[in-house]
Amino acid sequence: MKTIRDKEVGVDWRPQWEGADLARVEKLEAEANRSVSAFRNFRKMIGLTQVQVAELLNTTQANVSKMEKRRSLDMGVIISLASAKNIKVDIKLTMENGESVDFEDLAPSLFSDEMA
């Protein structure tokens, strides 16, 4: 890290993007940020803190923080948290041929504690 007049100055390691390349990089960054924060957005939407989620899942706040940084969502965790807040989760999968199936029919054990 370079210093100028006793202040730390970060070095920009990224190349200078322009035009279509810049748009592509910004789009990829936005998509990555959305996927990484999906769990955090859900947690906030249902009004829980990381500590409250940790208590519900019998884990630590640090683990919840790690979960929020993952790119994939654990549907069991989502369903458990929604259930704790009396929120019903309905997920419908639609195939290319137009046939649809409720996720609950595929994984009923995930929904066993959910409200009726």
C-alpha positions in Angstrom: 0.0 0.0 0.0 1.4 3.4 -0.9 1.2 6.3 1.4 0.9 10.0 0.6 1.3 12.4 3.4 0.7 9.7 6.0 -2.5 8.5 4.3 -3.0 5.1 2.9 -3.8 5.1 -0.8 -5.3 2.0 -2.5 -3.9 0.9 -5.8 -6.5 0.3 -8.5 -5.5 -3.1 -9.9 -8.4 -3.3 -12.4 -7.9 -2.3 -16.0 -9.8 0.7 -17.3 -12.9 -0.7 -19.1 -14.7 1.2 -21.8 -17.8 0.8 -23.9 -19.2 -2.7 -24.3 -16.5 -4.2 -22.1 -17.4 -1.8 -19.3 -21.1 -2.6 -19.6 -20.4 -6.4 -19.6 -18.2 -6.1 -16.5 -20.8 -3.9 -14.7 -23.5 -6.4 -15.5 -21.5 -9.3 -14.2 -20.7 -7.5 -11.0 -24.3 -6.6 -10.5 -25.4 -10.2 -11.0 -22.8 -11.5 -8.6 -23.8 -8.9 -6.0 -27.5 -9.9 -6.3 -26.8 -13.7 -6.0 -24.4 -13.2 -3.1 -26.9 -11.0 -1.1 -30.1 -13.0 -1.9 -30.0 -14.7 1.6 -29.3 -11.4 3.3 -32.1 -9.7 1.4 -34.5 -12.5 2.5 -33.4 -12.3 6.1 -34.0 -8.6 6.1 -37.3 -8.9 4.3 -38.7 -11.2 7.1 -37.3 -8.9 9.7 -34.6 -11.0 11.4 -31.1 -10.1 12.5 -28.1 -12.4 11.9 -28.2 -13.2 15.6 -31.9 -14.2 15.5 -31.3 -16.4 12.4 -28.4 -18.0 14.3 -30.6 -18.8 17.2 -33.3 -20.3 15.0 -30.8 -22.4 13.1 -28.8 -23.4 16.2 -25.6 -21.9 14.8 -23.5 -18.8 15.3 -23.8 -15.3 13.9 -20.5 -15.8 12.2 -21.9 -18.8 10.3 -25.0 -16.8 9.3 -22.7 -14.2 7.9 -20.9 -16.8 5.9 -24.2 -18.1 4.6 -25.1 -14.7 3.3 -21.9 -14.6 1.2 -22.6 -17.9 -0.5 -23.8 -17.8 -4.1 -26.4 -20.5 -3.6 -29.5 -20.7 -1.4 -30.3 -23.6 0.8 -34.1 -24.1 0.4 -34.3 -26.0 3.7 -32.9 -22.9 5.5 -35.2 -20.5 3.6 -38.3 -22.7 4.4 -37.3 -23.0 8.1 -36.9 -19.3 8.5 -40.1 -18.5 6.7 -41.9 -21.0 8.8 -40.5 -19.4 12.0 -42.1 -16.1 10.8 -45.4 -17.9 9.8 -44.7 -17.2 6.1 -45.9 -19.9 3.7 -43.5 -20.8 0.9 -45.0 -21.8 -2.4 -42.5 -22.8 -5.2 -43.7 -24.0 -8.5 -41.4 -25.6 -11.1 -42.5 -25.2 -14.7 -40.9 -27.5 -17.3 -40.2 -26.7 -20.9 -43.2 -28.6 -22.0 -45.4 -26.4 -19.7 -46.0 -29.1 -17.1 -45.6 -27.8 -13.6 -45.1 -29.3 -10.2 -45.1 -27.9 -6.7 -41.7 -28.1 -5.0 -43.5 -29.3 -1.9 -44.5 -32.5 -3.8 -40.9 -33.2 -4.6 -39.5 -32.5 -1.1 -42.4 -32.8 1.4 -40.1 -33.3 4.4 -38.8 -29.7 3.9 -42.3 -28.4 4.4 -43.4 -30.7 7.3 -43.2 -28.0 10.0 -44.7 -25.3 7.8 -48.1 -23.8 8.7 -51.1 -25.4 7.0 
